[in-house]
Amino acid sequence: MSDINWKQVEEWDNKYILRTFATQEEYESVPIESTDGDYLIMPDGTRLLDFFNQLYCVNSGQRVEKINNAIKEALNRYGFVWDAYSTDYKARAAKYIIEDILGNENWPGKIRFVSTGSEAIETALFIARLYKNRPLVVTREYAYHGWTRGASSVTKLKGVRSGLVETDAQEEPVHIPGQQDGLVAIAPSPNCMRCSLGHTYGSCHDESGELACVKYTRRMVENQGKEKVAAMITEVTQGAGSVHPPAEYIPQIRKMTKELDILWIADEVLTGFGRTGEWFGYQHYGVEPDIITLAKGLSSSAIPAGAVVVNKDIADFMDNHRWETVSTYSSHPIAMAAVCANLEYMMEENLVEKAKEAGEYMKGKLLDLKAKHPSIGQVAGFGVLWIVELVKDEKLTPFIEMDRNVTHEGDPSKFPINIINEKAIEKGVLIGGFVPNTLRIGSSLNVSKEDIDKAMDALDYALSHLDAQMVLEKSEEVLT
Ligand SMILES: Cc1ncc(COP(=O)(O)O)c(/C=N/[C@H](C)c2ccccc2)c1O
């Protein structure tokens, strides 16, 4: 690969590619020449340990030989056939998910494959509204469900709602005219450390033990008119929004959706396929959804793939109708070959159990860092998906006061997550987050203990800089 002219790559990159999250002037090209396991390799040979796991989507690790060989083999048979045709790859992928992983004696009925997570969300919202014949959907603050029209209508995390931000903006981003979708109600996020309802965890439960945020959500649905509400969509732990709920939240939400006769869409795009130490995140809570959405770990991002799994009643309903929809690349045979190989690899290598073990090890290391660094206010998560809340004092005050309600205006380099990111890169580790005060940490499911140690050492080094900033700010407060 040394014959690549990376100066030429940078020139064309700057000249012809539309940017996201940075103006052209702010943009800095970061060339990646190849990848390996949990590492990105730059043209000069620098190896970066990726504790974002890209976007928490390379569950089996980079360039798995079994997956690559399956893609090559499929290329000896197919270019492309569209979804009207049956292939062994599509049928096997469906069988693996419904029968072998979820268990067809349980809730799942049928699956539809698409190409991305946002398409899976669009499909799930369509199906829910068609099945219930109702227009409204309930989402939550800080939710991230994708960028397409329907998916972004249930995405409420500021800063990733496809708006445009002037670099010196003082107000809300320019939202897309006509994008505001009145068919969505916004419930509180179960963010106990910074509760939107002003409660403190442990004293917010009512006499039945129901959390205040669940009670608020229930009241909201009743006020909207539950006969108008098709579904509630949730992540079991908010990925981009970086909120990990108390253990009782998901079971209480599930109980509420059943009592109100609305569907529960569990968005497992990010938490699915072993990321949390179970095959799917909802399985931590002893509940069963009506619909789940899948992508990322479905193929471990070797080739883009997404899917929606619906329960038996919805599957029967859909089977008795001619559904007037099509997506060119739905169940693309090469993508399905990658999905089959990825799932076989995960089952053969017992990756879900490995993620659970890695998670226990990671938790111990993060709690050690919490004991050492006053800038850590909270550690929460499971499997290879953790949050670290960064605070500037023992009162758990966030460094950036607007916290999750901030967009990308002003100077994001002052965000604690970016300070940590900058310092950790000095140790060859990519680690950071998507909301100003909260690290969102993840790796592949089969990350080695050595690499966890390397990432934690880099985080330790970076946190020391944040602690120093805390001391500096405190001394300035004392002096002023
Ligand atoms: C719960 C969930 N649902 C749907 C989608 C949409 O999937 P897509 O991108 O259309 O394939 C995503 C995407 N995550 C984005 C890329 C992310 C994740 C973590 C931090 C920052 C961003 C997601 O997390």
PDBQT file of the ligand as one rigid body, heavy atoms in Angstrom, charges set to zero:
ROOT
HETATM    1  C1  LIG A 501     -29.167   3.446  18.651  1.00  0.00    +0.000 C 
HETATM    2  C2  LIG A 501     -28.974   3.791  17.187  1.00  0.00    +0.000 A 
HETATM    3  N1  LIG A 501     -29.996   3.613  16.302  1.00  0.00    +0.000 NA
HETATM    4  C3  LIG A 501     -29.857   3.913  14.982  1.00  0.00    +0.000 A 
HETATM    5  C4  LIG A 501     -28.682   4.443  14.491  1.00  0.00    +0.000 A 
HETATM    6  C5  LIG A 501     -28.584   4.784  13.009  1.00  0.00    +0.000 C 
HETATM    7  O1  LIG A 501     -27.773   3.845  12.341  1.00  0.00    +0.000 OA
HETATM    8  P1  LIG A 501     -27.040   4.260  10.985  1.00  0.00    +0.000 P 
HETATM    9  O2  LIG A 501     -25.960   5.251  11.340  1.00  0.00    +0.000 OA
HETATM   10  O3  LIG A 501     -28.072   4.829  10.077  1.00  0.00    +0.000 OA
HETATM   11  O4  LIG A 501     -26.506   2.934  10.477  1.00  0.00    +0.000 OA
HETATM   12  C6  LIG A 501     -27.589   4.628  15.361  1.00  0.00    +0.000 A 
HETATM   13  C7  LIG A 501     -26.323   5.200  14.855  1.00  0.00    +0.000 C 
HETATM   14  N2  LIG A 501     -25.433   5.576  15.696  1.00  0.00    +0.000 NA
HETATM   15  C8  LIG A 501     -24.568   6.698  15.456  1.00  0.00    +0.000 C 
HETATM   16  C9  LIG A 501     -23.748   6.571  14.205  1.00  0.00    +0.000 C 
HETATM   17  C10 LIG A 501     -23.767   7.050  16.671  1.00  0.00    +0.000 A 
HETATM   18  C11 LIG A 501     -23.554   6.111  17.672  1.00  0.00    +0.000 A 
HETATM   19  C12 LIG A 501     -22.795   6.475  18.797  1.00  0.00    +0.000 A 
HETATM   20  C13 LIG A 501     -22.272   7.759  18.892  1.00  0.00    +0.000 A 
HETATM   21  C14 LIG A 501     -22.512   8.685  17.863  1.00  0.00    +0.000 A 
HETATM   22  C15 LIG A 501     -23.263   8.331  16.745  1.00  0.00    +0.000 A 
HETATM   23  C16 LIG A 501     -27.748   4.312  16.731  1.00  0.00    +0.000 A 
HETATM   24  O5  LIG A 501     -26.728   4.494  17.628  1.00  0.00    +0.000 OA
ENDROOT
TORSDOF 0
